[in-house]
Amino acid sequence: MNTEEVRILEVRQQSADTLQPECLKYPFYFLITGEYETAVYPIPGHESADAGNFPHNIEHYYWIHEGENDIEPWITLCRLTNGAYVFYKGECDYTGFDCQGNMKLYSSHDVGILIQYAMSESDYEKYIIDTTTK
């Protein structure tokens, strides 16, 4: 993707047959047990929304990209019960999150801010591909 291209900032929906929330159980386990913090990372110049009791308060998934140790990150864009949107990304080395990993959680009441500023170019490309109607 050309970095000069304009991103689509409206929320898109992944098809129900490819949306697999159960694939997030592995990385979310480490949030639930407290091994990783659920602190919201700031986006400079934009107000973060309260992520509450993430991931227990997820109301709707728009997009999920299944990860794999040392290969692909686990990524999701979802809406919480308080109306805030969350972009979550977690990745780990081949031994797993209990050895070496990284998780980032961004939250905003404006999904466009997350799409524009929280998603890397690679994340955005996956988002567009995974949410394209086929």
C-alpha positions in Angstrom: 0.0 0.0 0.0 1.3 3.4 -0.8 1.7 5.5 2.4 0.0 8.4 0.6 -3.2 6.5 0.2 -6.1 7.6 2.3 -7.4 5.0 4.8 -11.0 4.0 5.0 -11.9 5.2 8.5 -15.4 3.7 8.9 -15.7 0.5 10.8 -15.9 -2.6 8.6 -17.2 -6.0 9.5 -15.5 -9.3 9.0 -17.8 -12.1 7.6 -19.3 -14.3 10.3 -17.9 -17.5 8.8 -14.3 -16.2 9.3 -14.7 -14.3 12.6 -13.2 -16.7 15.3 -13.3 -15.1 18.8 -12.1 -18.4 20.3 -8.7 -17.8 18.7 -8.1 -14.9 21.1 -8.4 -17.1 24.2 -4.7 -17.8 24.2 -3.4 -14.1 24.3 -6.4 -13.0 26.4 -5.6 -15.6 29.1 -2.5 -13.5 30.0 -4.5 -10.4 30.4 -7.1 -12.1 32.5 -4.5 -13.6 34.8 -2.7 -10.3 35.2 0.5 -11.4 33.6 0.1 -8.5 31.1 -1.4 -5.1 31.9 -4.7 -3.9 30.3 -3.5 -0.3 30.3 -4.6 1.7 27.3 -1.7 3.1 25.3 -2.1 6.7 24.4 -2.4 8.1 20.9 -0.8 11.5 21.0 -3.3 14.3 20.5 -6.3 12.1 21.0 -8.3 11.2 24.1 -8.3 7.6 25.1 -11.6 5.9 26.2 -11.9 3.7 29.3 -11.2 0.1 28.4 -12.9 -1.1 31.6 -12.6 -4.8 32.3 -11.1 -5.8 29.0 -11.5 -8.4 27.5 -14.5 -9.4 29.6 -16.5 -6.4 28.4 -16.3 -7.0 24.7 -19.7 -6.5 23.2 -19.0 -7.0 19.4 -16.1 -8.1 17.3 -15.6 -6.3 14.0 -12.4 -8.0 13.0 -10.1 -10.7 14.3 -6.8 -11.8 12.8 -5.5 -15.0 14.3 -1.9 -15.0 15.4 0.7 -17.6 15.7 3.8 -17.7 18.0 6.8 -16.0 16.5 5.0 -15.6 13.1 1.8 -13.4 13.2 0.3 -11.2 15.9 -3.2 -11.7 17.3 -5.2 -8.6 16.4 -8.8 -7.5 16.9 -11.0 -4.4 16.5 -14.0 -4.6 18.7 -16.6 -2.5 20.6 -17.0 -2.6 24.4 -20.1 -2.5 26.5 -19.5 1.2 27.2 -19.5 2.1 23.5 -15.8 2.5 23.2 -13.8 0.9 20.4 -10.6 -1.1 21.1 -7.8 -2.1 18.8 -5.7 -4.9 20.4 -2.5 -6.4 19.2 -0.5 -9.1 20.9 2.5 -11.0 19.8 5.1 -13.4 21.3 8.2 -15.4 20.5 8.1 -19.1 19.7 8.0 -20.1 23.4 4.8 -18.1 24.1 3.6 -15.1 26.0 4.8 -16.6 29.3 8.3 -16.2 28.1 8.5 -13.2 25.9 5.7 -11.2 24.4 4.1 -7.8 23.8 0.6 -6.6 24.0 -0.9 -3.2 23.1 -4.4 -1.9 23.7 -5.7 1.3 22.2 -9.2 2.6 23.0 -11.3 5.5 21.6 -14.9 6.6 21.1 -13.9 7.3 17.5 -13.1 4.1 15.5 -11.5 6.2 12.8 -8.8 7.4 15.2 -7.8 3.7 15.9 -7.8 2.8 12.2 -5.7 5.9 11.3 -3.3 6.0 14.2 -3.2 2.7 16.1 -2.9 0.4 13.2 0.4 0.0 11.5 0.4 -0.2 7.7 0.6 -3.9 7.9 -2.3 -4.1 10.4 -4.4 -1.9 8.1 -3.7 -4.0 5.0 -4.8 -7.2 6.9 -7.9 -5.3 8.2 -8.9 -4.3 4.7 -8.2 -7.8 3.2 -10.0 -9.6 6.0 -13.1 -7.4 6.0 -13.5 -7.2 2.2 -16.7 -8.7 1.0 -16.0 -11.7 -1.3 
